[in-house]
Amino acid sequence: MSSRVPQSVAAVLTAVPGLLGFVPHRSLVILAFTEGGERVVATMRHDFARRADGSAHEHMYATLRDLAAIIASYGVTTVAAVIVDDRLCRGDAAHREFAHRMHDILAGCGGLHAGYVIETMTEGQRWRTVWGEQARDGADSDEVLGDPFTSPTATRAAVEQGRTVAASRDRVGADLSPDGCACGGYEFDAHGHTETDPVAAVATVMGALDGPVDCATAAAVGRALCDLDIRDALLALAGTTAHRHTAANLWQHIARHSTGVVRASAATMLAHLYYVAGQGAMSGIALDQALAADPDWALARLLDEALRAGAHPSVLWPMLQTSADMLALLGAPVEVDAVAALPA
């Protein structure tokens, strides 16, 4: 997700949950800015692993080297980091040491511009600047964090993408967890095609976008999502202003009400939709769910590999029009227009 940079550190930090889609906990968050710092072009999060003495675990530095390579591929030269850690102690130098090493690892991207440490991303919380021009040894900030659920970034995501900020990453995963109603079970052949009439199947899916969806409709949509030709056509919905919000809701509903390959396909459709929009953190959560349902689901594996390699969402955009052309042939013409405002 791309976002204009707010004018103060407090506003930048308050925007982080809106950029991720959830409130991070015990996390390292990296913000990569365009030259001049006018726009956030990438937001990356990783669990912040610590040793018993408070220092960062060594594998964090290996992760940083991987992230640095991804950031460099974007041509980014301004990087800030936020460590969210409720285990910190006042006067603890471990985070400052981590920021120092992070600066060295990011040398190819211009180094670390600024580093902040905050216990929790809750309204009224103060932070410490541990790296950069405003760094002050052990001193809390004069400003405080705003409400991450109502920040301008979060509000824009709700209006433009129909997505609210979740209280945690686990909460996002829980929203995709099975609810005990396996509506989507059925048989399909070895080629991944069903005995479904594709035009009728697409009509059923398009009709289900506005809900409500009963078990019979969920089963029909699930069958459609596992016919690879129909699924590939429906991928176009991720690039449409008119349908992407309702498609996200439908894919989530089917994932929760199905098992096995149906759940894997629905969660993958949701992951693809998030990926197209530049919401990598949300895409990763959905892919975890898809691969847990079926580790061999090919599209999920492909997207997961691309996401881990740092492939920019723009690599998926040209395929959206191909999918839209397929969808039109199946009786459901759509306009791929939702990616026009996203930076390549």
LOTOR-611956 format. One record per residue (C-alpha): residue in three letters; x, y, z. Coordinates in Angstrom, 1 decimal. Layout:
REM LOTOR-611956
(node ALA, (X, Y, Z))
...
This chain:
REM LOTOR-611956
(node MET, (0.0, 0.0, 0.0))
(node SER, (1.3, 3.4, -0.9))
(node SER, (0.6, 6.4, 1.3))
(node ARG, (1.6, 10.1, 1.5))
(node VAL, (3.9, 10.7, 4.4))
(node PRO, (2.2, 12.7, 7.3))
(node GLN, (4.0, 15.8, 8.5))
(node SER, (5.2, 14.6, 12.0))
(node VAL, (6.8, 11.6, 13.6))
(node ALA, (3.6, 11.1, 15.6))
(node ALA, (1.5, 11.0, 12.5))
(node VAL, (3.9, 8.6, 10.7))
(node LEU, (3.9, 6.2, 13.6))
(node THR, (0.2, 6.4, 14.1))
(node ALA, (-0.2, 5.5, 10.4))
(node VAL, (1.7, 2.3, 10.7))
(node PRO, (-1.3, 0.0, 11.7))
(node GLY, (-3.3, 1.5, 8.8))
(node LEU, (-0.5, 0.7, 6.4))
(node LEU, (-0.2, -2.9, 7.6))
(node GLY, (-3.9, -3.5, 8.2))
(node PHE, (-3.4, -4.5, 11.8))
(node VAL, (-1.7, -3.3, 15.0))
(node PRO, (1.8, -4.8, 15.2))
(node HIS, (3.0, -6.4, 18.5))
(node ARG, (6.7, -7.3, 19.3))
(node SER, (7.5, -6.5, 15.7))
(node LEU, (10.1, -4.8, 13.5))
(node VAL, (8.4, -2.5, 11.0))
(node ILE, (10.4, -1.0, 8.1))
(node LEU, (9.1, 1.9, 6.1))
(node ALA, (10.6, 2.6, 2.7))
(node PHE, (10.1, 6.1, 1.3))
(node THR, (10.4, 7.6, -2.1))
(node GLU, (13.3, 10.0, -2.6))
(node GLY, (12.4, 13.1, -0.7))
(node GLY, (10.3, 11.2, 1.7))
(node GLU, (7.0, 12.2, 0.3))
(node ARG, (5.4, 8.8, 0.0))
(node VAL, (5.7, 5.4, 1.7))
(node VAL, (6.2, 2.8, -1.1))
(node ALA, (6.7, -0.3, 1.0))
(node THR, (5.9, -1.3, 4.6))
(node MET, (7.5, -4.5, 5.9))
(node ARG, (6.9, -6.3, 9.2))
(node HIS, (8.7, -9.1, 10.9))
(node ASP, (8.5, -10.7, 14.4))
(node PHE, (11.1, -9.0, 16.6))
(node ALA, (13.0, -11.9, 18.1))
(node ARG, (15.1, -11.2, 21.2))
(node ARG, (17.6, -13.2, 23.3))
(node ALA, (17.2, -13.4, 27.1))
(node ASP, (19.6, -10.5, 27.5))
(node GLY, (17.4, -8.2, 25.4))
(node SER, (19.6, -8.2, 22.3))
(node ALA, (18.2, -9.1, 18.9))
(node HIS, (18.5, -12.7, 17.9))
(node GLU, (21.2, -13.3, 15.2))
(node HIS, (18.6, -14.5, 12.7))
(node MET, (17.1, -11.0, 12.7))
(node TYR, (20.2, -9.7, 10.9))
(node ALA, (19.9, -12.4, 8.2))
(node THR, (16.3, -11.3, 7.8))
(node LEU, (17.4, -7.7, 7.6))
(node ARG, (19.9, -8.5, 4.8))
(node ASP, (17.0, -10.1, 2.8))
(node LEU, (14.8, -7.1, 3.4))
(node ALA, (17.7, -4.8, 2.4))
(node ALA, (18.0, -6.5, -0.9))
(node ILE, (14.2, -6.1, -1.5))
(node ILE, (14.3, -2.4, -0.6))
(node ALA, (17.3, -1.8, -2.9))
(node SER, (15.4, -3.4, -5.8))
(node TYR, (12.7, -0.7, -5.3))
(node GLY, (15.3, 2.0, -5.7))
(node VAL, (14.5, 3.4, -2.3))
(node THR, (17.1, 5.6, -0.5))
(node THR, (15.2, 6.7, 2.7))
(node VAL, (14.3, 4.0, 5.2))
(node ALA, (12.9, 4.3, 8.8))
(node ALA, (12.4, 1.5, 11.3))
(node VAL, (10.0, 1.1, 14.1))
(node ILE, (10.5, -1.5, 16.9))
(node VAL, (7.4, -2.4, 18.7))
(node ASP, (8.4, -4.1, 21.9))
(node ASP, (6.7, -4.2, 25.3))
(node ARG, (9.7, -6.1, 26.8))
(node LEU, (12.0, -3.1, 26.7))
(node CYS, (13.6, -1.6, 29.8))
(node ARG, (14.3, 2.0, 30.4))
(node GLY, (17.8, 2.9, 29.4))
(node ASP, (18.1, -0.4, 27.5))
(node ALA, (20.9, 0.0, 24.8))
(node ALA, (20.0, -3.2, 22.9))
(node HIS, (17.6, -1.4, 20.5))
(node ARG, (20.1, 1.3, 19.8))
(node GLU, (22.7, -1.4, 19.0))
(node PHE, (20.3, -3.1, 16.7))
(node ALA, (19.6, 0.2, 14.9))
(node HIS, (23.3, 0.7, 14.5))
(node ARG, (23.8, -2.7, 12.9))
(node MET, (20.7, -2.1, 10.8))
(node HIS, (22.2, 1.1, 9.5))
(node ASP, (25.2, -0.8, 8.3))
(node ILE, (23.1, -3.5, 6.6))
(node LEU, (21.1, -0.9, 4.8))
(node ALA, (24.1, 0.9, 3.5))
(node GLY, (23.1, 0.1, -0.1))
(node CYS, (19.8, 1.9, 0.5))
(node GLY, (21.3, 4.9, 2.1))
(node GLY, (21.4, 3.5, 5.6))
(node LEU, (18.8, 3.9, 8.3))
(node HIS, (17.4, 7.4, 8.3))
(node ALA, (15.6, 7.1, 11.6))
(node GLY, (14.8, 4.4, 14.2))
(node TYR, (12.1, 4.5, 16.8))
(node VAL, (11.2, 2.2, 19.7))
(node ILE, (7.7, 2.1, 21.2))
(node GLU, (6.2, -0.4, 23.7))
(node THR, (2.8, -0.7, 22.2))
(node MET, (1.0, 1.1, 19.3))
(node THR, (-1.8, 2.4, 21.4))
(node GLU, (-3.2, 5.9, 21.6))
(node GLY, (-1.3, 8.2, 24.0))
(node GLN, (1.9, 6.0, 23.9))
(node ARG, (5.3, 7.8, 23.8))
(node TRP, (8.3, 6.5, 21.8))
(node ARG, (12.0, 6.9, 21.8))
(node THR, (14.2, 7.9, 18.9))
(node VAL, (17.2, 5.5, 18.9))
(node TRP, (18.7, 6.5, 15.6))
(node GLY, (18.8, 9.6, 13.5))
(node GLU, (19.1, 13.3, 13.9))
(node GLN, (16.5, 13.5, 16.7))
(node ALA, (17.9, 10.5, 18.7))
(node ARG, (18.0, 11.2, 22.5))
(node ASP, (19.5, 8.7, 24.9))
(node GLY, (16.7, 7.1, 26.9))
(node ALA, (14.4, 10.2, 26.5))
(node ASP, (10.7, 9.8, 25.7))
(node SER, (9.2, 11.8, 22.9))
(node ASP, (7.4, 15.0, 23.6))
(node GLU, (4.5, 13.9, 21.3))
(node VAL, (2.2, 10.9, 21.8))
(node LEU, (0.8, 8.4, 19.4))
(node GLY, (-2.7, 9.1, 18.0))
(node ASP, (-5.5, 6.6, 17.6))
(node PRO, (-4.3, 4.0, 15.0))
(node PHE, (-7.9, 2.9, 14.3))
(node THR, (-9.0, 6.4, 13.2))
(node SER, (-5.8, 7.8, 11.6))
(node PRO, (-6.1, 9.4, 8.1))
(node THR, (-4.4, 6.3, 6.7))
(node ALA, (-6.8, 3.9, 8.4))
(node THR, (-9.7, 6.0, 7.4))
(node ARG, (-8.6, 6.1, 3.8))
(node ALA, (-8.2, 2.3, 3.7))
(node ALA, (-11.7, 1.9, 5.1))
(node VAL, (-13.2, 4.3, 2.5))
(node GLU, (-11.2, 3.2, -0.5))
(node GLN, (-10.6, -0.5, 0.2))
(node GLY, (-13.4, -1.4, 2.7))
(node ARG, (-10.7, -2.5, 5.2))
(node THR, (-10.6, -1.6, 8.9))
(node VAL, (-7.5, -2.0, 11.1))
(node ALA, (-7.5, -5.2, 13.0))
(node ALA, (-6.3, -5.2, 16.7))
(node SER, (-3.5, -7.7, 15.9))
(node ARG, (-2.1, -9.9, 13.2))
(node ASP, (-3.6, -12.9, 15.0))
(node ARG, (-7.0, -11.2, 14.8))
(node VAL, (-6.6, -11.1, 11.0))
(node GLY, (-5.8, -14.8, 10.9))
(node ALA, (-8.8, -15.5, 13.2))
(node ASP, (-11.1, -13.7, 10.8))
(node LEU, (-10.1, -16.4, 8.2))
(node SER, (-10.4, -19.3, 10.6))
(node PRO, (-13.0, -22.0, 9.8))
(node ASP, (-16.2, -21.5, 11.6))
(node GLY, (-17.3, -25.2, 11.5))
(node CYS, (-19.6, -25.0, 8.5))
(node ALA, (-18.0, -26.9, 5.6))
(node CYS, (-20.2, -25.7, 2.8))
(node GLY, (-17.7, -26.1, 0.0))
(node GLY, (-16.9, -29.8, -0.2))
(node TYR, (-17.2, -31.5, -3.6))
(node GLU, (-15.3, -33.7, -6.1))
(node PHE, (-13.1, -32.4, -8.9))
(node ASP, (-10.9, -34.0, -11.5))
(node ALA, (-7.2, -34.2, -11.6))
(node HIS, (-7.0, -31.2, -13.9))
(node GLY, (-8.7, -28.9, -11.4))
(node HIS, (-11.8, -28.5, -13.5))
(node THR, (-15.4, -29.2, -12.3))
(node GLU, (-18.5, -30.3, -14.0))
(node THR, (-19.8, -26.7, -13.7))
(node ASP, (-21.2, -24.7, -16.7))
(node PRO, (-18.7, -21.7, -16.6))
(node VAL, (-21.2, -19.0, -17.7))
(node ALA, (-23.7, -20.1, -15.0))
(node ALA, (-20.9, -20.4, -12.4))
(node VAL, (-19.6, -16.9, -13.1))
(node ALA, (-23.2, -15.6, -12.9))
(node THR, (-23.6, -17.3, -9.5))
(node VAL, (-20.3, -15.7, -8.2))
(node MET, (-21.2, -12.3, -9.4))
(node GLY, (-24.6, -12.5, -7.9))
(node ALA, (-23.0, -13.6, -4.6))
(node LEU, (-20.8, -10.5, -4.4))
(node ASP, (-23.5, -8.5, -2.7))
(node GLY, (-24.6, -11.4, -0.3))
(node PRO, (-26.0, -12.8, 1.8))
(node VAL, (-24.5, -16.2, 1.0))
(node ASP, (-26.2, -19.3, 2.1))
(node CYS, (-24.5, -22.8, 2.2))
(node ALA, (-25.8, -23.8, -1.2))
(node THR, (-24.5, -20.6, -2.8))
(node ALA, (-21.2, -20.9, -0.9))
(node ALA, (-20.8, -24.5, -2.3))
(node ALA, (-21.4, -23.2, -5.8))
(node VAL, (-18.9, -20.4, -5.4))
(node GLY, (-16.4, -22.9, -4.0))
(node ARG, (-16.8, -25.1, -7.0))
(node ALA, (-16.2, -22.2, -9.3))
(node LEU, (-13.0, -21.1, -7.5))
(node CYS, (-11.6, -24.6, -8.0))
(node ASP, (-12.2, -24.6, -11.8))
(node LEU, (-8.9, -23.1, -12.8))
(node ASP, (-10.3, -21.3, -15.9))
(node ILE, (-13.1, -19.7, -14.0))
(node ARG, (-10.8, -18.9, -11.1))
(node ASP, (-8.3, -17.2, -13.4))
(node ALA, (-11.0, -15.1, -14.9))
(node LEU, (-12.3, -14.1, -11.4))
(node LEU, (-8.8, -12.8, -10.5))
(node ALA, (-9.8, -9.7, -12.5))
(node LEU, (-12.1, -8.6, -9.6))
(node ALA, (-9.0, -7.7, -7.6))
(node GLY, (-8.3, -4.8, -10.0))
(node THR, (-11.8, -3.3, -10.1))
(node THR, (-13.1, -0.4, -8.1))
(node ALA, (-16.7, -1.7, -8.4))
(node HIS, (-16.1, -5.2, -7.1))
(node ARG, (-12.9, -5.6, -5.2))
(node HIS, (-14.4, -4.8, -1.8))
(node THR, (-17.3, -7.2, -2.2))
(node ALA, (-15.0, -9.8, -3.7))
(node ALA, (-12.7, -9.6, -0.6))
(node ASN, (-15.7, -10.2, 1.6))
(node LEU, (-16.9, -13.1, -0.5))
(node TRP, (-13.5, -14.8, -0.7))
(node GLN, (-13.2, -14.4, 3.1))
(node HIS, (-16.6, -15.9, 3.6))
(node ILE, (-15.9, -18.9, 1.4))
(node ALA, (-12.6, -19.5, 3.1))
(node ARG, (-14.2, -19.6, 6.5))
(node HIS, (-17.1, -21.9, 5.4))
(node SER, (-15.0, -24.4, 3.5))
(node THR, (-12.2, -26.9, 3.9))
(node GLY, (-9.3, -28.3, 1.8))
(node VAL, (-8.8, -27.1, -1.7))
(node VAL, (-11.9, -24.9, -1.6))
(node ARG, (-10.5, -23.1, 1.4))
(node ALA, (-7.1, -22.9, -0.2))
(node SER, (-8.4, -21.4, -3.4))
(node ALA, (-10.6, -18.8, -1.6))
(node ALA, (-7.8, -17.7, 0.7))
(node THR, (-5.5, -17.5, -2.3))
(node MET, (-8.0, -15.3, -4.1))
(node LEU, (-8.0, -13.0, -1.1))
(node ALA, (-4.2, -13.0, -0.9))
(node HIS, (-4.0, -12.1, -4.6))
(node LEU, (-6.4, -9.2, -4.1))
(node TYR, (-4.3, -7.9, -1.2))
(node TYR, (-1.1, -8.4, -3.1))
(node VAL, (-2.4, -6.5, -6.2))
(node ALA, (-3.3, -3.5, -3.9))
(node GLY, (0.2, -3.5, -2.3))
(node GLN, (-1.0, -4.9, 1.0))
(node GLY, (1.8, -7.4, 1.4))
(node ALA, (1.3, -8.1, 5.1))
(node MET, (-2.3, -8.9, 4.7))
(node SER, (-1.5, -11.0, 1.6))
(node GLY, (1.0, -13.0, 3.6))
(node ILE, (-1.6, -13.8, 6.3))
(node ALA, (-4.1, -15.1, 3.8))
(node LEU, (-1.4, -17.2, 2.0))
(node ASP, (-0.5, -18.8, 5.4))
(node GLN, (-4.1, -19.9, 5.6))
(node ALA, (-4.2, -21.1, 2.0))
(node LEU, (-1.1, -23.2, 2.3))
(node ALA, (-2.2, -24.6, 5.6))
(node ALA, (-5.4, -25.8, 3.9))
(node ASP, (-3.5, -27.3, 0.9))
(node PRO, (0.3, -27.0, 0.9))
(node ASP, (0.3, -28.0, -2.8))
(node TRP, (-2.1, -25.3, -4.1))
(node ALA, (0.0, -24.0, -7.0))
(node LEU, (-1.2, -20.4, -7.1))
(node ALA, (-0.7, -20.0, -3.4))
(node ARG, (2.8, -21.3, -3.6))
(node LEU, (3.6, -19.0, -6.6))
(node LEU, (2.3, -15.9, -4.8))
(node ASP, (4.0, -16.8, -1.6))
(node GLU, (7.4, -17.2, -3.4))
(node ALA, (6.8, -13.8, -5.2))
(node LEU, (5.9, -12.1, -1.9))
(node ARG, (8.9, -13.5, -0.1))
(node ALA, (11.2, -12.5, -2.9))
(node GLY, (9.9, -8.9, -2.7))
(node ALA, (8.3, -8.9, -6.2))
(node HIS, (6.5, -5.6, -6.6))
(node PRO, (2.7, -5.8, -7.0))
(node SER, (3.0, -4.2, -10.4))
(node VAL, (4.1, -7.6, -11.8))
(node LEU, (0.6, -8.8, -11.3))
(node TRP, (-1.2, -5.9, -12.9))
(node PRO, (-0.8, -6.8, -16.6))
(node MET, (-2.5, -10.2, -15.9))
(node LEU, (-5.6, -8.5, -14.6))
(node GLN, (-6.7, -7.3, -18.0))
(node THR, (-6.2, -10.8, -19.4))
(node SER, (-8.4, -12.1, -16.6))
(node ALA, (-11.0, -9.4, -17.4))
(node ASP, (-11.0, -10.5, -21.0))
(node MET, (-11.7, -14.0, -19.9))
(node LEU, (-14.5, -12.9, -17.6))
(node ALA, (-16.1, -10.9, -20.4))
(node LEU, (-16.2, -14.0, -22.5))
(node LEU, (-18.0, -15.7, -19.6))
(node GLY, (-20.7, -13.0, -19.6))
(node ALA, (-19.4, -10.7, -16.9))
(node PRO, (-17.5, -7.7, -18.3))
(node VAL, (-15.7, -5.6, -15.7))
(node GLU, (-13.3, -2.6, -15.9))
(node VAL, (-9.8, -3.0, -14.4))
(node ASP, (-9.4, 0.5, -12.9))
(node ALA, (-8.4, 0.1, -9.3))
(node VAL, (-4.6, 0.0, -9.9))
(node ALA, (-4.4, 3.2, -11.9))
(node ALA, (-3.6, 5.3, -8.7))
(node LEU, (-1.0, 2.9, -7.4))
(node PRO, (2.7, 3.7, -8.0))
(node ALA, (4.6, 1.2, -10.1))
